[in-house]
């Protein structure tokens, strides 16, 4: 049985007029956002700020993670116009900080890394001062693909751990805890000055000691930024919510993260990896 939301899980519905304006822009440019595809509870807040996290490489994922609302199946071919379309959307919205993520594309030789590079280059060609954060998949452990993205020079390279090691086979089939940790570690080996970031969900059945272990593992590879939020079950077919930790638990984890040396941490029930990403980035650079 699906658990009822506790009183602290509340979010603002999108303003219909603002939502329609954003929808029109995205439709005009044939773009997707993770805000919509993942049913993010913060969509009203972010759209009201005229910002969004752009979802490239289509909106169909080749993996079947049990926590994620993004569509699964056989993706369409890569849209060659997509990098220019993202840059145009950023221009129209007047964004100075942009977050780019993607579905996982195991059907592509480089996992879609070259499309990330093209998007970054298009954004920089339009505005050399724009700050870019990428939230990347694991590229199946392909170091060459990762190297291409790192060398494109985004300000932040984010890869979400999502959950504790013990729950990976159940929650993230097709992914691997060590592979994800290795990716974040390799970013620093390629470019020690790169800002790395990761995110974790609570409520999937993890134990406190395991959450602390994830934080320690991330700090051992010099991860700079951490986000922690509440898992919300997208549908009855997805992994159930095991618990709703109260806000004070999230606050405790944020304090623990900062004590361990993360340059910035955001931990609250409705925090998501790209929520107020620009503010967290500034903490890493201060």
C-alpha positions as CSV (number, residue, x, y, z in Angstrom):
1,X,0.0,0.0,0.0
2,X,1.3,3.4,-0.9
3,X,2.2,5.5,2.1
4,X,0.4,8.8,2.7
5,X,2.5,11.9,2.5
6,X,3.4,13.4,5.9
7,X,2.5,17.0,6.6
8,X,6.0,18.2,5.7
9,X,5.8,16.9,2.1
10,X,4.0,19.8,0.4
11,X,4.8,21.6,-2.8
12,X,3.5,24.5,-4.9
13,X,1.5,23.7,-8.0
14,X,2.8,25.4,-11.1
15,X,1.2,28.7,-12.0
16,X,-0.9,27.8,-15.1
17,X,0.1,30.8,-17.1
18,X,3.8,30.4,-16.4
19,X,3.7,26.7,-17.0
20,X,2.0,27.2,-20.4
21,X,4.7,29.7,-21.3
22,X,7.4,27.3,-20.6
23,X,5.6,24.5,-22.3
24,X,5.2,26.6,-25.4
25,X,8.9,27.4,-25.5
26,X,9.9,23.7,-25.0
27,X,7.4,22.5,-27.7
28,X,8.6,25.2,-30.1
29,X,12.2,24.0,-29.8
30,X,11.4,20.3,-29.5
31,X,13.1,20.1,-26.1
32,X,12.5,18.1,-22.9
33,X,13.1,18.8,-19.2
34,X,13.8,16.4,-16.4
35,X,11.4,18.6,-14.4
36,X,8.5,17.1,-16.4
37,X,9.9,13.7,-17.3
38,X,10.8,12.9,-13.7
39,X,7.7,14.6,-12.2
40,X,9.8,16.8,-10.0
41,X,7.8,18.4,-7.2
42,X,9.8,21.6,-7.6
43,X,8.6,22.3,-11.2
44,X,6.4,25.2,-10.1
45,X,9.2,26.9,-8.2
46,X,11.7,26.5,-11.0
47,X,9.4,27.4,-13.9
48,X,8.4,30.5,-11.9
49,X,12.1,31.5,-11.9
50,X,12.2,30.9,-15.7
51,X,14.6,28.0,-15.3
52,X,14.6,24.3,-16.0
53,X,16.9,21.3,-16.1
54,X,17.2,20.4,-19.8
55,X,16.9,16.7,-20.6
56,X,19.0,15.8,-23.7
57,X,19.2,12.7,-25.9
58,X,15.4,12.4,-25.9
59,X,13.0,11.4,-23.1
60,X,13.3,7.6,-23.3
61,X,15.8,5.8,-21.1
62,X,17.4,2.4,-21.9
63,X,17.6,1.4,-18.3
64,X,14.9,0.4,-15.9
65,X,15.8,1.9,-12.5
66,X,12.9,1.2,-10.1
67,X,12.8,4.7,-8.6
68,X,12.6,6.8,-11.8
69,X,9.6,8.2,-13.6
70,X,11.4,8.8,-16.9
71,X,10.0,6.6,-19.8
72,X,11.8,3.4,-20.5
73,X,12.2,1.7,-23.9
74,X,13.8,2.1,-27.2
75,X,14.9,5.8,-27.8
76,X,14.7,7.7,-31.0
77,X,17.9,8.6,-32.9
78,X,19.9,11.5,-31.5
79,X,18.5,14.9,-32.6
80,X,21.3,16.8,-34.3
81,X,19.5,20.1,-33.8
82,X,19.2,19.6,-30.0
83,X,22.4,21.4,-29.0
84,X,21.5,24.6,-30.9
85,X,17.9,24.3,-29.5
86,X,19.1,24.1,-25.9
87,X,21.3,27.2,-26.5
88,X,18.3,29.1,-28.0
89,X,16.1,28.2,-25.0
90,X,18.8,29.4,-22.7
91,X,19.1,32.7,-24.7
92,X,15.3,33.2,-24.6
93,X,15.2,32.6,-20.9
94,X,18.2,34.7,-20.2
95,X,19.9,32.0,-18.1
96,X,23.4,32.5,-16.7
97,X,23.5,29.1,-15.0
98,X,22.3,26.1,-16.9
99,X,21.9,22.5,-15.8
100,X,22.0,19.8,-18.5
101,X,21.1,16.1,-17.9
102,X,20.2,13.2,-20.1
103,X,18.5,9.8,-20.2
104,X,20.9,6.9,-20.1
105,X,21.7,5.8,-23.7
106,X,23.3,2.4,-23.6
107,X,22.4,2.1,-27.3
108,X,25.0,4.7,-28.2
109,X,28.7,3.9,-28.6
110,X,29.8,6.7,-26.3
111,X,26.7,6.7,-24.1
112,X,25.7,10.1,-25.5
113,X,28.9,11.9,-24.2
114,X,29.4,13.7,-27.6
115,X,26.0,15.2,-27.4
116,X,26.9,16.7,-24.0
117,X,30.0,18.2,-25.5
118,X,28.1,19.7,-28.4
119,X,25.6,21.3,-26.0
120,X,28.3,22.8,-23.9
121,X,30.1,24.2,-27.0
122,X,26.9,25.7,-28.4
123,X,26.1,27.3,-25.1
124,X,29.6,28.8,-24.8
125,X,29.6,29.9,-28.4
126,X,26.5,31.9,-27.6
127,X,27.6,33.2,-24.2
128,X,31.2,32.6,-23.1
129,X,30.3,33.5,-19.5
130,X,27.4,31.0,-19.1
131,X,28.0,28.6,-16.3
132,X,27.1,25.0,-17.1
133,X,26.4,22.1,-14.8
134,X,26.1,18.6,-16.3
135,X,24.3,15.7,-14.6
136,X,25.7,12.8,-16.4
137,X,24.9,9.0,-16.6
138,X,27.7,6.5,-16.0
139,X,28.5,6.0,-19.7
140,X,28.9,2.3,-18.8
141,X,32.3,3.1,-17.3
142,X,33.7,4.4,-20.6
143,X,36.6,6.5,-19.6
144,X,37.0,8.1,-23.0
145,X,33.4,9.3,-23.0
146,X,33.9,10.8,-19.5
147,X,37.1,12.4,-20.6
148,X,35.4,14.1,-23.5
149,X,32.8,15.7,-21.2
150,X,35.3,16.8,-18.6
151,X,37.6,18.4,-21.2
152,X,34.6,20.4,-22.5
153,X,34.9,22.3,-19.3
154,X,31.5,22.4,-17.5
155,X,31.7,24.2,-14.2
156,X,30.1,21.3,-12.3
157,X,30.1,17.6,-13.1
158,X,27.3,15.9,-11.2
159,X,26.6,12.1,-11.1
160,X,24.0,10.9,-8.6
161,X,24.8,7.9,-6.4
162,X,21.1,7.8,-5.7
163,X,21.1,5.2,-3.0
164,X,23.3,3.0,-0.8
165,X,25.4,0.2,-2.1
166,X,23.2,-2.6,-0.6
167,X,20.1,-1.4,-2.5
168,X,21.7,-1.1,-6.0
169,X,20.6,-4.5,-7.3
170,X,17.0,-3.7,-6.3
171,X,16.8,0.0,-7.0
172,X,19.3,0.5,-9.8
173,X,19.6,-2.7,-11.9
174,X,22.0,-2.1,-14.7
175,X,24.1,0.4,-12.7
176,X,26.8,-0.2,-10.1
177,X,27.8,1.6,-6.9
178,X,31.5,1.1,-7.6
179,X,31.1,2.2,-11.2
180,X,29.4,5.4,-10.1
181,X,32.1,6.1,-7.4
182,X,34.8,5.4,-10.0
183,X,33.3,7.9,-12.4
184,X,33.4,10.7,-9.8
185,X,36.9,9.7,-8.8
186,X,38.0,9.7,-12.5
187,X,36.7,13.2,-13.0
188,X,39.1,14.5,-10.4
189,X,41.9,12.5,-11.9
190,X,41.3,14.0,-15.3
191,X,40.9,17.5,-13.9
192,X,41.7,18.0,-10.2
193,X,40.1,21.5,-10.4
194,X,36.7,20.2,-11.6
195,X,33.8,20.7,-9.2
196,X,32.1,17.3,-8.6
197,X,28.7,16.8,-7.1
198,X,26.4,13.8,-6.2
199,X,23.0,13.2,-4.9
200,X,21.3,10.7,-2.6
201,X,17.6,9.8,-2.0
202,X,16.2,8.8,1.4
203,X,13.2,6.6,2.1
204,X,14.2,3.5,0.0
205,X,15.1,1.3,2.9
206,X,18.6,2.6,3.7
207,X,20.1,2.6,7.2
208,X,21.7,5.6,8.8
209,X,25.1,3.9,8.9
210,X,24.8,3.3,5.1
211,X,24.0,6.9,4.4
212,X,27.1,7.9,6.4
213,X,29.2,5.4,4.5
214,X,28.1,7.0,1.2
215,X,29.1,10.4,2.5
216,X,32.5,9.0,3.6
217,X,33.0,7.2,0.2
218,X,32.2,10.4,-1.6
219,X,34.6,12.5,0.5
220,X,37.3,9.9,0.0
221,X,37.2,10.7,-3.7
222,X,37.1,14.5,-3.0
223,X,33.4,15.0,-4.1
224,X,32.7,18.7,-3.5
225,X,28.9,19.0,-3.3
226,X,26.1,16.8,-2.0
227,X,22.3,16.9,-2.3
228,X,20.0,14.7,-0.2
229,X,16.2,14.5,-0.8
230,X,13.2,12.4,-0.1
231,X,12.3,9.6,-2.6
232,X,8.7,9.9,-3.9
233,X,7.2,6.9,-5.6
234,X,6.1,7.9,-9.1
235,X,3.6,5.1,-9.6
236,X,2.5,1.8,-8.0
237,X,4.9,0.0,-10.3
238,X,7.9,1.7,-8.9
239,X,9.9,0.9,-5.7
240,X,7.7,1.7,-2.7
241,X,8.6,4.4,-0.2
242,X,9.8,2.6,2.9
243,X,9.7,5.7,5.1
244,X,9.5,9.5,5.2
245,X,12.3,10.7,7.5
246,X,11.3,14.0,9.2
247,X,13.0,17.3,8.3
248,X,15.3,17.1,11.3
249,X,16.9,14.0,9.9
250,X,17.7,15.8,6.7
251,X,19.2,18.7,8.7
252,X,21.3,16.2,10.7
253,X,22.7,14.7,7.5
254,X,23.5,18.2,6.0
255,X,25.5,19.0,9.2
256,X,27.3,15.7,8.9
257,X,28.1,16.3,5.3
258,X,29.6,19.7,6.1
259,X,31.6,18.3,9.0
260,X,33.1,15.7,6.6
261,X,34.4,18.5,4.3
262,X,31.8,18.9,1.5
263,X,32.1,22.4,0.3
264,X,28.3,22.7,0.0
265,X,25.4,20.4,1.0
266,X,21.7,20.8,0.6
267,X,19.5,18.3,2.5
268,X,15.7,18.6,2.9
269,X,12.7,16.5,1.8
270,X,12.1,18.3,-1.5
271,X,15.8,18.9,-2.4
272,X,16.7,17.6,-5.8
273,X,20.1,17.4,-7.5
274,X,19.5,20.5,-9.6
275,X,17.4,22.5,-7.1
276,X,19.0,26.0,-6.6
277,X,22.1,24.5,-8.3
278,X,23.6,27.9,-8.9
279,X,23.6,28.7,-5.2
280,X,25.3,25.4,-4.3
281,X,27.9,26.0,-7.0
282,X,28.8,29.4,-5.4
283,X,29.5,27.6,-2.1
284,X,32.0,25.4,-3.9
285,X,33.8,28.4,-5.2
286,X,33.8,30.5,-2.1
